[in-house]
Amino acid sequence: MRAFAPPLVGVLLAALSSAQVLVDFQVAEPPPVPNSGQQCTMLILERTFGNSYGDPEIVEYTPPTDCGAVGSWAAVTLNFTVTSNGTQYDRLGILTFQNTEIWRTSTPEPTEDGIIWTYTKDLDNIVTSTDTGEYATTLYATFYASSGEHPTAGQANMIVPISTMKNNTGQRSLSPTSIFLNPFQLNVTLPQNTIEIYAELYASGNGAEEFWYYNTADEYLGYLPPGAAYGGGPFREVRLLVDGQVAGVAFPYAVIFTGGINPGVWRPITSYGAIDLPTYFLDLTPFAPVFSDGLPHNVTLDVASAETNHTLNQNWYVSGLLQVVTDPSGKRTTGSITTYDAQPYAITETTASIGGADVNVTVKAQRSLKIESTIVSGSGTTNKVVFQQSMDFENTQYYLNDANIQNVAQISSGSVSSTHNGVSVLTDNFNYPLYINVTTLINNATETLCKFRSLVPAPFILGSDISERQQTAGFLTIFGSGGTANGTSDNTFSYVDTKGNTYARDVNAAYNVITYDKQSGSLAPTSVPTYPSTSNAHSIPGVRLPGGQGSV
């Protein structure tokens, strides 16, 4: 099941404006779902999250029958609406279905007057005498009946979680540190008639790894003032291994949470990926003959750096899922891996220039992988699979004037492809530039984040081309236990998918106010939302800067 966030509703936002509630949102395409036909909406959960760390909301539900049999729907959307006010940090949220993670999010930081946003996830949160903000949440699911015009959505025969959660609705204590912490491994058993396997991975850095792109190579950390940066270097590679062999990797996108670097620039427009963290797709079909023996096989998820022994700081939360296609004959799949060309780790290089009060460090990485396999189904069909990856990474950190100026210039790019009998089934061409300037005056900061991604996750999942550019600038003043912040954000976004749906949005904000908003394309809403006017500098509960600087 795939979750989408519906477009914001103009009537609701206009009604809230008189209360000066801040409407937070991430720029993204509205869901490409049927706009005609029967729909069935039901409430899944309603809860206020406070002191909820390790205490998720676990619910059972029965899908409606008025919109067709289970699995026959043309689409399913989840509408997660959250309100909060008071003082609180951003929190990581995870939504799971049958113990399989299906969406990862984070919470915008609330204001005293309150905020509202719409998306998905279950939330972990901590409330203290000073961190008073709680998150009042409602989650609705809408099922779209299939028809001749809108057929049943493509789907695998089974989904297998890459996580260690148990199917027990009475198990209310679920700690992310025991479930998702990097690295972790488990044994996976698949049906003997497995013929295709597609993996989707979730990975996000937290704690000392939140600003992993600012972490300095250990070799040169001693040249910086104490507390200017964490070590471990800036390169990160998410690896998936089957029985100890690298089956595929991902270079993660740099997500800046709403409390990161300068919280003022993420109000009301969050950074791209903050409410909808990106996922990464691999074709594990070359390993179908391995899994077809019906025995348990070790699947490992980890995150590696360019440092000695590839170690890094704490912590990364990783999980995933396998979408499995089986042969209708029920007979065992045969075949073998015919080509395996993959090194355990990426090839990396670290250099630096040091002079006076300036330290510049550059880390480069390159990864290539090619796995070919011949697969023979129980029905007698032969599939020649070629899965390839070619990716590059470069990060330069400029610590100038005794690290009073901290700049990062990073670009991560690559191509991931898989063909079955010469037909493309998975592509992921990406380019993730990132430029950040932090200058210690009153902590001025500018960020430019870009995402260019052409993605077809699997032959039964809608492919898309997304281009996003976000440029922000702002100031922040840090006090002992908090501060004030404000800023501007300019966003240009475009989307087109393999069914011809289109969406484009140019939206800007200055000092917490939307100053320009233009939407177009076949998915654009017919009415444009209105937003509250709040232009004062907002107080913030604390500041998180690279190297653990600021208050948290």
Buried (B, 14 or more C-beta within 10 A) or exposed (E): BBBBBBBBBBEEBBEBBEEBBBBBBBBBBBBBBBEEBBBBEEEBBEBBBBEBBBBBBBEEEEBBEEBBEEEEBBBBBBBBBBBBBBBBBBBBBBBBBEBBBBBBBBBBBBBEBBBBBBBBBBBBBBBEEEBBBBBBBBBBBBBBBBBEEBEBBEBBBEBBBBBBBEEEEEEEEBEBEEBBBBEBBBEBEBBBBBBBBBBBBBBBBBBBBBBBBBBBBBBBBEBBEEEBBBBBBBBBBBBBBBEEBBBBBBBBBBBBBBBBBBBBBBBBBBBBBBBBBBBBBBBBBBBBBBBBEEEEBEBBBBBBBBBEEBEBBEBBBBBBBBBBBBBEBEEBBBBEBEEBEBEEBBEBEBEBEEEEEBBBBBBBBBBBBBBBBBBBBBEEEEBBBBBBBBBBBBBBBBBBEBBBBBBBBBBBBBBBBBBBEEEEBBBBBBBBBBBBBBBBEEBBBBBBBBBBBBBBBBBBBBBBBBBBBBBBBBBBBBEEEBBBBBBBBBBBBBBBBEEEBBBBBBBBBBBBBBEEBEBEBBBBBEEEBBBBEBEEBBBBBBBBBBBBBBBE
